[in-house]
Amino acid sequence: MNRVAVIGLGNIAIRHRRNLKILFPNTELFAMSASGRIPNDKISDCDVIASNVEELIKAQVELVIVASPAPFHALHSIPLIEAGIPTLIEKPVTTTIEDANAIQQAIKLHATPVAIGYCLRYLPSGQKLKVLLETGKLGALYNAHIEIGQYLPDWRPNKDFRDCVSANKSLGGGALFELSHELDYAKWLLGPLSLQHAILRTSEELGLEVEDMADILVLTDSNAVASIHLDFLQRKAYRQCSFVGSEGRIDWDLIKNQLILTTATEITVLYSEPEWDKNQMYLAMISDFVRMIEGKQHSCTEVIEATSTVDLIHKIKQQACKKEK
C-alpha cells in the first residue's frame, strides 16, 4: 500500500493509524477529522492532513478506514465506495437502516471491497469456540448467557465521559450501538436471532440521554435461548459468555482470552492465553481486509451482516420496555 487514510481522530483512529504504519511502514498516511477541521495539535502516525473525502479520492488512496462517529459513516464511506476505494468501516456500520442500505447499494453498483470492524471475530479463543459449537461439542444447545459491563467514566479518563460519543444520542451513543460487538458475535456464533423481549434502562448514576443498560432475550433458529446484558456501569470490566448444552457447558472469558469446558465428570481448560496482545485482533482484521481487496479467501464481516445488527438494534429500541432508575 502506497497511500492509505483514516477518517476520524478518536482513540480507535489512533490505533488504526498506528497499525497501518506497522503493516505498511513506507505508506503515506492521510488523516482526516470527522468534521473536516484541520487540527492544531500534531496527529500521530500521520503524513498528510486532509479536510474532506474528495481530497482522499484525488490522492488515489488505496485503502481507507472510516472511524468517524457512526452517524457519519454513510456520508464518509459512500463517495469512497463510488470511487472504487476499498473501505473498512468501524462498527456499527451505521445507526440507521436507511444509511446501511445506501452503503449496500453503493457496493452493489461499484463492486468495491467493504468490510466492517467487528474485531472480536479475530480473538483466538472466539475462533476456537466457533469451531467447537459448529462441531457439536456441547450437543444440543439450550442456552447462551452473554454479558459485558464497563464503567463509562473509565473508558477515556482524560475526557469528560458526557462529551464522548458513547454518551451522546446524536453521535450514535448508548449501550446498544457502543457495545454492539456482543450482538455481532452472538449472531456469528449462534446464527440468526429472533427478538423476544428487551428492557432498556438509564441510570441516575451517569445521567445520560441514552440507555446505559440493556437486557435482551432472543431465540435462535434451533430454539436455544440467549440472554444478552450490556452496561456502562460495572466498576471492574467484565466480558464473558456461557453456552449450555446437553453435553456440558463452555465459559468464554473474552478478557482472559480463555475457554473452559465443564461436563458431568471434569472441568477442562480448552484454551487460555491471557497475555495475548489484543492489538493483534486489529492487525489481523486489516490483513484480512487486504486479502478481501486482493480477491483472496477472507473472513471479513460484510455490510449485509452488519446491517442485520443495526436492524436488531432498531427492533430492540422499538419493542423494549424503557425505564429510568
C-alpha positions as CSV (number, residue, x, y, z in Angstrom):
1,M,0.0,0.0,0.0
2,N,1.5,3.3,-1.1
3,R,-1.2,5.6,0.3
4,V,-3.8,4.9,3.0
5,A,-6.2,7.0,5.1
6,V,-8.1,7.1,8.4
7,I,-11.1,9.3,8.9
8,G,-11.7,10.3,12.5
9,L,-9.3,11.4,15.2
10,G,-10.6,9.5,18.2
11,N,-8.9,6.6,20.1
12,I,-9.8,3.9,17.6
13,A,-8.5,6.1,14.8
14,I,-5.2,6.5,16.7
15,R,-5.0,2.7,16.9
16,H,-5.8,2.2,13.2
17,R,-3.1,4.8,12.1
18,R,-0.5,3.1,14.3
19,N,-1.4,-0.3,12.9
20,L,-1.4,0.8,9.3
21,K,2.1,2.1,9.8
22,I,3.1,-1.2,11.4
23,L,1.7,-3.2,8.4
24,F,2.8,-0.7,5.7
25,P,5.9,1.1,7.1
26,N,6.5,3.1,3.9
27,T,2.9,4.1,3.2
28,E,1.9,7.7,3.0
29,L,-0.9,8.0,5.6
30,F,-3.6,10.6,5.4
31,A,-5.7,11.6,8.4
32,M,-9.0,13.5,8.3
33,S,-11.2,14.6,11.2
34,A,-14.9,13.7,11.1
35,S,-15.9,17.3,10.6
36,G,-13.1,18.1,8.2
37,R,-11.5,20.7,10.6
38,I,-7.7,21.0,10.5
39,P,-6.5,20.2,14.0
40,N,-3.9,22.4,15.7
41,D,-2.3,19.5,17.5
42,K,0.2,17.1,15.9
43,I,-1.5,13.9,14.7
44,S,0.4,10.7,15.4
45,D,1.4,8.4,12.6
46,C,0.2,10.9,10.0
47,D,1.9,12.3,6.9
48,V,-0.9,14.4,5.4
49,I,-4.0,16.0,6.8
50,A,-7.0,16.1,4.5
51,S,-10.0,18.3,5.0
52,N,-12.5,16.3,3.0
53,V,-13.2,13.0,1.3
54,E,-12.7,14.4,-2.2
55,E,-9.0,15.1,-1.3
56,L,-8.6,11.5,-0.4
57,I,-10.1,10.4,-3.7
58,K,-7.9,12.8,-5.7
59,A,-4.9,11.5,-3.8
60,Q,-5.8,8.0,-5.0
61,V,-5.5,6.4,-1.6
62,E,-5.7,2.6,-1.8
63,L,-7.4,1.8,1.5
64,V,-9.5,4.0,3.9
65,I,-10.6,3.2,7.4
66,V,-13.7,5.2,8.4
67,A,-13.5,5.6,12.2
68,S,-15.7,8.7,12.5
69,P,-18.9,8.6,14.7
70,A,-21.3,6.1,13.3
71,P,-24.0,8.6,12.1
72,F,-21.3,9.9,9.7
73,H,-20.3,6.6,8.3
74,A,-22.5,6.7,5.2
75,L,-21.6,10.3,4.5
76,H,-17.9,9.5,4.6
77,S,-17.9,6.0,3.0
78,I,-20.3,6.2,0.1
79,P,-18.1,8.7,-2.0
80,L,-15.1,6.4,-1.4
81,I,-17.1,3.3,-2.5
82,E,-18.4,5.1,-5.6
83,A,-14.7,5.9,-6.4
84,G,-13.8,2.3,-6.1
85,I,-11.6,2.8,-3.0
86,P,-11.6,-0.2,-0.6
87,T,-13.2,0.9,2.7
88,L,-13.1,-0.6,6.2
89,I,-15.9,0.9,8.3
90,E,-15.7,0.8,12.1
91,K,-18.6,-0.8,13.9
92,P,-21.5,-0.2,14.0
93,V,-21.8,0.2,10.2
94,T,-24.4,3.0,10.7
95,T,-27.1,4.0,13.1
96,T,-30.0,3.8,10.7
97,I,-31.2,1.1,8.3
98,E,-31.5,3.7,5.5
99,D,-27.8,4.6,5.7
100,A,-26.8,0.9,5.8
101,N,-28.9,0.2,2.8
102,A,-27.4,3.2,1.0
103,I,-23.9,1.8,1.6
104,Q,-25.0,-1.7,0.4
105,Q,-26.5,-0.2,-2.7
106,A,-23.2,1.7,-3.5
107,I,-21.3,-1.6,-3.0
108,K,-23.7,-3.4,-5.4
109,L,-23.2,-0.7,-8.1
110,H,-19.5,-0.3,-7.8
111,A,-18.3,-3.7,-6.6
112,T,-15.9,-2.0,-4.1
113,P,-14.5,-4.2,-1.3
114,V,-16.0,-3.0,2.0
115,A,-15.9,-4.6,5.5
116,I,-17.0,-3.7,9.0
117,G,-14.6,-3.6,12.0
118,Y,-16.0,-6.3,14.3
119,C,-12.6,-7.2,15.6
120,L,-13.6,-9.7,18.3
121,R,-14.1,-12.3,15.5
122,Y,-10.2,-12.4,15.4
123,L,-9.8,-13.3,19.1
124,P,-8.2,-16.8,19.0
125,S,-10.4,-18.1,21.8
126,G,-13.5,-16.9,20.0
127,Q,-12.4,-18.6,16.8
128,K,-11.9,-21.9,18.7
129,L,-15.2,-21.5,20.3
130,K,-16.9,-21.1,17.0
131,V,-15.4,-24.4,15.8
132,L,-16.5,-26.2,19.0
133,L,-20.1,-25.0,18.6
134,E,-20.2,-25.9,14.9
135,T,-18.9,-29.4,15.5
136,G,-21.4,-30.1,18.3
137,K,-19.0,-30.2,21.3
138,L,-22.0,-29.3,23.6
139,G,-24.5,-31.5,21.9
140,A,-27.9,-29.8,21.7
141,L,-27.5,-26.2,22.7
142,Y,-30.1,-24.9,25.2
143,N,-28.9,-21.5,26.4
144,A,-26.4,-18.8,26.0
145,H,-25.6,-16.0,28.5
146,I,-23.7,-13.0,27.2
147,E,-22.6,-10.1,29.3
148,I,-20.4,-7.0,29.1
149,G,-20.1,-4.3,31.6
150,Q,-17.5,-1.5,31.9
151,Y,-17.7,1.8,33.8
152,L,-18.0,4.5,31.1
153,P,-16.1,7.2,33.0
154,D,-13.1,4.9,33.0
155,W,-13.1,4.4,29.2
156,R,-11.3,7.7,28.4
157,P,-10.0,9.0,31.8
158,N,-8.7,12.2,30.2
159,K,-12.0,13.3,28.8
160,D,-15.4,14.1,30.4
161,F,-17.4,11.0,29.7
162,R,-20.5,13.1,29.0
163,D,-18.7,14.6,26.0
164,C,-17.8,11.2,24.5
165,V,-19.6,9.6,21.5
166,S,-20.8,6.8,23.8
167,A,-22.9,9.3,25.9
168,N,-24.5,11.3,23.0
169,K,-27.5,10.2,21.1
170,S,-26.7,12.4,18.1
171,L,-23.2,10.7,17.7
172,G,-24.6,7.1,17.9
173,G,-24.1,6.6,21.6
174,G,-25.8,4.3,24.1
175,A,-25.1,0.8,25.2
176,L,-26.7,-0.9,22.2
177,F,-24.6,0.8,19.5
178,E,-21.4,1.2,21.5
179,L,-21.4,-2.4,22.7
180,S,-22.7,-3.9,19.5
181,H,-19.7,-6.3,19.4
182,E,-21.8,-8.6,21.7
183,L,-24.8,-8.6,19.3
184,D,-22.5,-9.3,16.4
185,Y,-20.7,-12.2,17.9
186,A,-23.9,-13.6,19.2
187,K,-25.2,-13.8,15.6
188,W,-21.7,-15.0,14.4
189,L,-21.8,-17.9,16.9
190,L,-25.5,-18.7,17.1
191,G,-26.9,-17.7,13.7
192,P,-30.0,-15.5,13.2
193,L,-31.6,-14.2,16.3
194,S,-35.3,-13.6,16.9
195,L,-36.1,-10.8,19.5
196,Q,-38.4,-11.9,22.3
197,H,-38.1,-9.2,24.9
198,A,-35.9,-6.3,25.9
199,I,-35.5,-3.8,28.7
200,L,-33.5,-0.5,28.3
201,R,-32.6,1.5,31.3
202,T,-31.0,4.8,32.0
203,S,-29.4,5.1,35.5
204,E,-29.3,8.2,37.6
205,E,-25.6,7.5,38.2
206,L,-24.4,8.6,34.8
207,G,-27.3,10.8,33.9
208,L,-27.0,10.1,30.2
209,E,-29.5,10.9,27.4
210,V,-29.1,7.3,26.1
211,E,-29.5,3.9,27.6
212,D,-26.7,2.7,29.9
213,M,-28.2,-0.7,30.5
214,A,-29.8,-3.1,28.0
215,D,-31.2,-6.6,28.7
216,I,-32.2,-8.6,25.7
217,L,-33.8,-12.0,25.3
218,V,-33.5,-13.7,21.8
219,L,-34.2,-17.1,20.3
220,T,-32.0,-18.9,17.8
221,D,-33.4,-21.0,14.9
222,S,-32.9,-24.1,17.0
223,N,-34.9,-22.6,19.8
224,A,-31.9,-22.0,22.1
225,V,-32.5,-19.0,24.4
226,A,-29.8,-16.3,24.6
227,S,-29.8,-13.6,27.2
228,I,-27.6,-10.6,26.5
229,H,-26.7,-7.9,29.0
230,L,-24.9,-4.7,28.1
231,D,-24.0,-1.9,30.5
232,F,-21.8,1.2,31.1
233,L,-21.8,0.7,34.9
234,Q,-19.7,-2.1,36.1
235,R,-16.7,-0.7,38.0
236,K,-14.5,-3.7,37.1
237,A,-14.6,-4.5,33.4
238,Y,-16.5,-7.8,32.8
239,R,-16.8,-9.5,29.4
240,Q,-17.9,-13.2,29.4
241,C,-20.4,-15.5,28.0
242,S,-21.5,-19.1,28.6
243,F,-23.1,-21.7,26.4
244,V,-25.1,-24.6,28.0
245,G,-25.8,-27.8,26.1
246,S,-26.8,-31.4,26.5
247,E,-23.1,-32.4,26.8
248,G,-21.8,-29.7,29.1
249,R,-21.1,-26.0,29.4
250,I,-18.4,-23.7,27.9
251,D,-17.5,-20.5,29.6
252,W,-15.7,-17.9,27.4
253,D,-13.8,-15.1,29.2
254,L,-13.0,-12.6,26.5
255,I,-10.8,-10.5,28.8
256,K,-8.7,-13.5,29.7
257,N,-8.9,-15.0,26.2
258,Q,-9.9,-18.3,27.8
259,L,-12.3,-21.2,27.2
260,I,-13.4,-23.7,30.0
261,L,-15.4,-26.8,29.4
262,T,-17.5,-28.3,32.2
263,T,-19.0,-31.7,31.8
264,A,-20.6,-34.2,34.2
265,T,-17.1,-35.6,35.1
266,E,-14.5,-32.9,34.7
267,I,-13.5,-29.3,34.1
268,T,-11.1,-28.7,31.3
269,V,-9.3,-25.6,30.2
270,L,-9.7,-25.7,26.4
271,Y,-7.8,-22.5,25.6
272,S,-6.1,-19.9,27.8
273,E,-3.8,-17.1,26.6
274,P,-4.4,-14.1,28.9
275,E,-1.2,-12.3,27.9
276,W,-2.1,-12.4,24.2
277,D,-1.7,-8.9,22.8
278,K,-5.3,-7.9,21.8
279,N,-4.0,-5.4,19.3
280,Q,-3.2,-8.5,17.2
281,M,-7.0,-8.6,16.6
282,Y,-6.9,-5.3,14.9
283,L,-3.9,-6.2,12.8
284,A,-5.5,-9.4,11.8
285,M,-8.6,-7.6,10.8
286,I,-6.8,-5.2,8.5
287,S,-4.7,-8.1,7.0
288,D,-7.9,-10.0,6.4
289,F,-9.4,-6.9,4.6
290,V,-6.3,-6.7,2.4
291,R,-7.0,-10.4,1.4
292,M,-10.6,-9.3,0.5
293,I,-9.2,-6.4,-1.6
294,E,-6.9,-8.9,-3.4
295,G,-9.8,-11.2,-4.1
296,K,-8.4,-13.9,-1.8
297,Q,-10.3,-16.0,0.7
298,H,-11.2,-14.0,3.8
299,S,-13.5,-13.9,6.8
300,C,-14.3,-10.2,6.9
301,T,-17.6,-9.0,8.3
302,E,-19.6,-7.8,5.3
303,V,-22.0,-4.9,5.3
304,I,-25.1,-7.1,4.9
305,E,-24.2,-8.9,8.1
306,A,-23.5,-5.7,10.0
307,T,-26.8,-4.3,8.7
308,S,-28.6,-7.2,10.4
309,T,-27.1,-6.0,13.7
310,V,-28.4,-2.4,13.1
311,D,-31.8,-4.0,12.3
312,L,-31.8,-6.0,15.5
313,I,-30.9,-2.8,17.5
314,H,-33.8,-0.9,15.9
315,K,-36.2,-3.7,16.8
316,I,-34.9,-3.7,20.3
317,K,-35.4,0.1,20.5
318,Q,-38.9,-0.1,19.1
319,Q,-40.1,-3.0,21.3
320,A,-38.2,-2.5,24.5
321,C,-39.6,-1.6,27.8
322,K,-37.9,1.6,28.8
323,K,-37.2,2.5,32.4
324,E,-35.3,5.2,34.3
325,K,-33.8,4.4,37.7
